[in-house]
Structure formats: structure tokens, C-alpha cells
Amino acid sequence: MSFDPGNPAAGVIAFQYNPAQLRRTLAPQYATDGAASETLRITGPPRESIALDAEFDAADQPGQPGVTGVGVGLHPQLAALEVLLYPKAATVLRNAVLSRLGVIEVLAPEAPLTVLVWGTKRVVPVRLTGFSVSEDAHDLDLNPTLATVSLSLDVLTYQDLPATSLGYGLSVAYQLAKEAMATAGGVAAASRLAALSPSLRPLTG
């Protein structure tokens, strides 16, 4: 979902089918000054990237006639994803006017905050970095009716966002949830180990 005050209606994009595979990559951020005392020092959360393929089928979508009353296939679903990559047209036009009026510094448009909701345990702010679509079937008006969208996402962390933003809070909550699950998993593993052999003691570091 995206949080865009200018267009709240386009804020929720539901994947029609859960992708069979979600690929995640985590790159750690270690100190790089080379000193032995800094070898294990972490300068921030890892840079996480996500890749997935989402499938859409117009046959399973509710009727969505276009402005002329004619069916539009999967255009609304694809457009909702694609506009995450566009600056708002209204902002572009406003900046063009300001430029013509001689305003020296015109700020680049800001994208809406985009959040990937993948179950209750993974709700993370993301930035869309790659988008490709395979339109595999079309109707008689050449509207796409079957499509697979490949998405590449960078997970945003509290280092990337202002402390007052919703994304900052979601990022902190995401890390806290990971730490809680890791702790719970460690306790469960230690309990199983103790049950198997009371003479064994878990190693702690």
C-alpha cells in the first residue's frame, strides 16, 4: 500500500495470488576503517532487498469499467503499481510554472510512502527499484487480461527516514519483531536441547 494524500484511492494494491517465491537479500553494514577493534562493529541495519513476481488475472477481478463504460482489463492494477515510479503530474506542472517565474530552487517531487504488507510479521516501508511486466493475454480491445509483474524493492530503515514519519516507526517495529522471534526461537531450541540431554548446557556468547 502507499500513503499518498493526493490520491488515497490508489493506495492499496492487493496481490491477487501470493507469489510462490519471495527472494530476500541482506547486506550487512560493518565498520570499514580496518581497525581490529572495529571488526565486529555494526554501523546500522542491513540493506535488505526483496524480489517477487505477482500474478494478476482479469477473469478473477471484480468488474472495473473505464470512464467510457468499456472494460479496461488489468490496466487499473498495473497503473497502481506503475505510478509509484512517477512524480505527480500536478507537482511537475507546478514546478514548471515556478521555474518560468524565476524560482531558483525547485524541489524534486517526493514519492508517496510505500509499505509492503506480507503477513502480520512483515510490514515494512519499501522503495520500488525495479519493475517489469509480462502481459500474457489480452482481450479484443488489447487490454491486458493476464499479467505477471516482477518487482524489485529496497527495504527502507530508520536510517533512511525522518524520525517523525510512519515509515520510521514501521522500520523500528520490524526490527523489534525480528529480535523477539529470534529470542523465542533461541529459548525453544535451548529447551529442546535440555530435554534431549540434561547434561548438555547451551553455549552462550
Secondary structure, 3 states (H helix, E strand, C coil): CEECCCCHHHCCCCCCECCCCEEEEEEEEECCCCCHHHCCCEEEEEEEEEEEEEEEEHHHCCCCECCCCCECCCHHHHHHHHHHHCCCHHHHHHHHHHHHCCCCCCCCCCCCEEEEECCCCCEEEEEEEEEEEEEEEECCCCCEEEEEEEEEEEECCCCCCCCCCHHHHHHHHHHHHHHHHHHHHHHHHHHHHHHHCCCCCCCCC
